[in-house]
Amino acid sequence: MTNSNAHSTKKPNLRVIPLGGLHEIGKNTCVFEYGDDLMLVDAGLAFPSDGMHGVNVVLPDTSYLRENQKRIRGMIVTHGHEDHIGGIPHHLKHFNIPIIYGPRLAMSMLRGKMEEAGVTDCTTIQTVGARDIVQVGQHFKVEFIRNTHSIADSFSLAITTPVGVVVFTGDFKFDHTPVDGETFDIQRMAHYGEQGVLCLFSDSTNAELPGFTPPERAVFPNLDRHIGAAEGRVILTTFASSTHRVAMILELAMKHGRKVGLLGRSMLNVIA
């Protein structure tokens, strides 16, 4: 066999290209590539540091995606935080993403962002649920595995490729008492572990610290005490996407006979 024939029969490699989100908080954007297929996982933004005067948001360098946009088969979204979906409307103005798969809450939040940016007709949005499997291109089969996080409706991914299974955890923590009752699907994760995993890409925020991350419900007793004891108004701040926190506040407001007023565009968009 000549060298040219050997080269022509060589199988393609699986390439995983993080464009953002490594060694930093924000800009989570990852590319999976095999043969002629490119699949994106998340596309987030970051907020500027103190030295970035006049900068509103920070996005990763997507020149590789613009140069190879004809090979993009679709995008997978793990959850609805800004550092995972905030860059999508911007990207849709510069390259084509045929279809975006993601959980219902994240896709609802994304639709609002796309309407505001005027790019609603630039892609197709498909909502998914726990243990749903989608095919992206010829070479990627993705199963959505329910996990627990500080935002509701969050997923890890089991990505089946021609060379093996890649587990992509997304952002997660093991919360055994989730506010919405949706527990981490550890059984499904164990299934893939028994079958054999080629590679694990895991969230590692604060992984170097000892101990464990407290559950979302841990703030409930203190909120209950302060809201119950307050004689006047109670002012609380939280990320609009922290739907678990908002749900607890609404629950406690009902318990203590209080009215709730929402303030802020993002809060109104997410909750209303």
Stockholm file with secondary structure:
# STOCKHOLM 1.0

chainA/1-272         MTNSNAHSTKKPNLRVIPLGGLHEIGKNTCVFEYGDDLMLVDAGLAFPSDGMHGVNVVLPDTSYLRENQKRIRGMIVTHGHEDHIGGIPHHLKHFNIPIIYGPRLAMSMLRGKMEEAGVTDCTTIQTVGARDIVQVGQHFKVEFIRNTHSIADSFSLAITTPVGVVVFTGDFKFDHTPVDGETFDIQRMAHYGEQGVLCLFSDSTNAELPGFTPPERAVFPNLDRHIGAAEGRVILTTFASSTHRVAMILELAMKHGRKVGLLGRSMLNVIA
#=GR chainA/1-272 SS CCHHHHHHTCCCCCEEEEEECSSSSSCCEEEEEETTEEEEEEECCBCCCTTCTTCCCBCCCCHHHHHTGGGEEEEECCCCCHHHHTTHHHHHTTSCCCEEEEEHHHHHHHHHHHHHHTCTTSSEEEEECTTCEEEETTTEEEEEEEEBCSSSSEEEEEEEETTEEEEECCSCBCCSSCTTSCCCCHHHHHHHHHHCCSEEECCCTTTTSSSCCCCGGGGHHHHHHHHHHCSSCCCCCCCTTCHHHHHHHHHHHHHTTCCCCCCSHHHHHHHC
#=GC SS_cons         CCHHHHHHTCCCCCEEEEEECSSSSSCCEEEEEETTEEEEEEECCBCCCTTCTTCCCBCCCCHHHHHTGGGEEEEECCCCCHHHHTTHHHHHTTSCCCEEEEEHHHHHHHHHHHHHHTCTTSSEEEEECTTCEEEETTTEEEEEEEEBCSSSSEEEEEEEETTEEEEECCSCBCCSSCTTSCCCCHHHHHHHHHHCCSEEECCCTTTTSSSCCCCGGGGHHHHHHHHHHCSSCCCCCCCTTCHHHHHHHHHHHHHTTCCCCCCSHHHHHHHC
//
